[in-house]
């Protein structure tokens, strides 16, 4: 065991865990931030997507020891009131069905829009590739990203 001081959602937090513990489990089991979901455990589905220094990152395979001084943002930290333009667009387009993948989808979309404020369809498809939605709401996801883009650029 080792103690790691992480900056999560703008707050410094100390955790005493094995250095190889995936950030996903540190968030869920030690910091009680359960919005980030476990999906496949192999960084293939995107349900566990968080931001590490603003970059969309799969947390299920990221060892806590590799985070260092980087800032971690979870779905809980994306906005205080759940009113980030991506979150609002998600509701406007009725994207969630079962909702399980949504935190990862939203985090990936928010990272895309922070780097590419007005993405093309191809850029959206490329960036969101690998974030799996078992309910198949991909058309609504793309529409929500376009709406969020417009709202961010307004």
C-alpha positions as CSV (number, residue, x, y, z in Angstrom):
1,X,0.0,0.0,0.0
2,X,1.0,3.6,-0.7
3,X,-0.5,7.0,-0.1
4,X,-1.4,9.0,-3.2
5,X,-2.6,12.6,-3.2
6,X,-4.9,13.1,-6.2
7,X,-6.6,16.2,-7.4
8,X,-10.1,15.0,-8.3
9,X,-12.8,17.5,-9.4
10,X,-10.6,20.3,-8.1
11,X,-10.1,18.9,-4.6
12,X,-6.9,17.3,-3.3
13,X,-7.7,13.8,-1.8
14,X,-5.4,11.3,-0.2
15,X,-5.9,7.6,-0.7
16,X,-4.0,4.7,0.7
17,X,-4.1,1.9,-2.0
18,X,-1.9,-0.5,-3.9
19,X,0.0,1.5,-6.7
20,X,-1.5,-0.8,-9.4
21,X,-5.1,-0.1,-8.3
22,X,-7.0,1.3,-11.4
23,X,-8.2,4.9,-10.9
24,X,-11.8,3.6,-11.6
25,X,-11.7,1.7,-8.3
26,X,-10.1,4.5,-6.4
27,X,-12.9,6.8,-7.5
28,X,-15.7,4.4,-6.8
29,X,-14.5,2.5,-3.7
30,X,-12.3,5.1,-1.9
31,X,-13.7,8.4,-2.9
32,X,-17.4,7.4,-3.3
33,X,-17.6,8.9,-6.8
34,X,-19.7,6.3,-8.5
35,X,-20.8,8.2,-11.6
36,X,-17.8,6.6,-13.5
37,X,-18.9,3.1,-14.4
38,X,-17.2,-0.2,-14.8
39,X,-18.0,-1.8,-18.1
40,X,-15.5,-4.2,-19.6
41,X,-12.4,-3.7,-17.5
42,X,-10.2,-3.7,-20.6
43,X,-10.5,0.0,-21.7
44,X,-12.6,-1.1,-24.7
45,X,-16.2,0.2,-24.0
46,X,-15.7,3.7,-22.6
47,X,-18.1,3.5,-19.7
48,X,-15.2,4.4,-17.4
49,X,-14.1,7.5,-19.3
50,X,-12.8,10.4,-17.1
51,X,-10.6,13.4,-17.9
52,X,-6.9,13.4,-16.9
53,X,-5.6,17.0,-17.5
54,X,-8.6,17.5,-19.9
55,X,-7.9,14.4,-22.0
56,X,-10.6,11.6,-22.2
57,X,-9.0,8.6,-20.5
58,X,-10.2,5.1,-19.7
59,X,-9.9,4.8,-15.9
60,X,-10.4,1.0,-15.6
61,X,-6.8,0.3,-16.8
62,X,-5.1,3.4,-15.5
63,X,-3.0,2.6,-12.4
64,X,-3.3,5.3,-9.7
65,X,0.5,5.4,-9.5
66,X,0.6,6.9,-13.0
67,X,-1.7,9.9,-12.3
68,X,0.9,12.0,-10.3
69,X,0.1,15.7,-10.3
70,X,-2.4,15.5,-13.2
71,X,-5.9,16.8,-12.6
72,X,-8.7,14.2,-12.7
73,X,-12.3,15.2,-13.6
74,X,-15.2,12.8,-13.3
75,X,-18.8,13.2,-14.4
76,X,-19.5,14.6,-11.0
77,X,-16.9,17.3,-11.6
78,X,-17.9,18.2,-15.1
79,X,-20.3,20.8,-13.8
80,X,-21.7,21.6,-10.3
81,X,-25.4,21.5,-11.4
82,X,-25.3,19.0,-14.3
83,X,-25.6,21.9,-16.7
84,X,-22.6,21.5,-18.9
85,X,-23.7,22.1,-22.5
86,X,-23.1,18.4,-23.3
87,X,-25.2,17.3,-20.4
88,X,-28.0,19.7,-21.4
89,X,-27.9,18.6,-25.0
90,X,-28.0,14.9,-23.8
91,X,-31.3,15.6,-22.2
92,X,-32.6,17.7,-25.0
93,X,-32.1,14.9,-27.5
94,X,-33.3,12.1,-25.0
95,X,-30.0,10.3,-25.4
96,X,-30.1,8.1,-22.3
97,X,-32.0,4.9,-22.4
98,X,-30.5,2.5,-19.8
99,X,-28.0,5.3,-19.0
100,X,-25.1,3.0,-18.1
101,X,-22.7,4.3,-20.7
102,X,-23.8,7.9,-20.5
103,X,-21.2,9.3,-18.1
104,X,-18.4,7.9,-20.3
105,X,-20.1,9.1,-23.5
106,X,-20.6,12.6,-22.0
107,X,-17.0,12.8,-20.7
108,X,-15.6,11.8,-24.1
109,X,-17.9,14.3,-25.9
110,X,-16.9,17.1,-23.6
111,X,-13.2,16.4,-24.2
112,X,-13.8,16.3,-28.0
113,X,-15.5,19.7,-27.8
114,X,-12.8,21.3,-25.7
115,X,-10.3,20.4,-28.4
116,X,-12.5,20.7,-31.4
117,X,-15.3,23.2,-30.7
118,X,-17.0,22.7,-34.1
119,X,-16.4,19.1,-35.1
120,X,-17.5,17.6,-38.3
121,X,-19.6,14.4,-38.5
122,X,-16.4,12.4,-39.2
123,X,-14.5,14.0,-36.3
124,X,-17.4,13.1,-33.9
125,X,-17.5,9.5,-35.2
126,X,-13.8,9.2,-34.9
127,X,-13.6,10.7,-31.4
128,X,-16.6,8.7,-30.1
129,X,-15.5,5.4,-31.7
130,X,-15.1,2.9,-28.9
131,X,-17.6,4.4,-26.6
132,X,-20.2,1.6,-26.8
133,X,-23.9,2.2,-26.2
134,X,-25.7,-1.1,-26.0
135,X,-29.0,0.7,-26.5
136,X,-27.8,2.0,-29.9
137,X,-28.4,5.8,-29.3
138,X,-25.6,6.8,-31.6
139,X,-27.7,9.0,-33.9
140,X,-28.9,10.9,-30.8
141,X,-25.4,11.1,-29.4
142,X,-24.1,12.7,-32.6
143,X,-27.1,15.2,-32.6
144,X,-26.5,16.1,-29.0
145,X,-22.8,16.7,-29.6
146,X,-23.7,19.0,-32.5
147,X,-26.2,20.9,-30.3
148,X,-23.6,21.2,-27.5
149,X,-21.1,22.5,-30.0
150,X,-23.6,25.2,-31.1
151,X,-24.3,26.1,-27.5
152,X,-20.6,26.3,-26.6
153,X,-19.9,28.5,-29.6
154,X,-22.9,30.8,-29.1
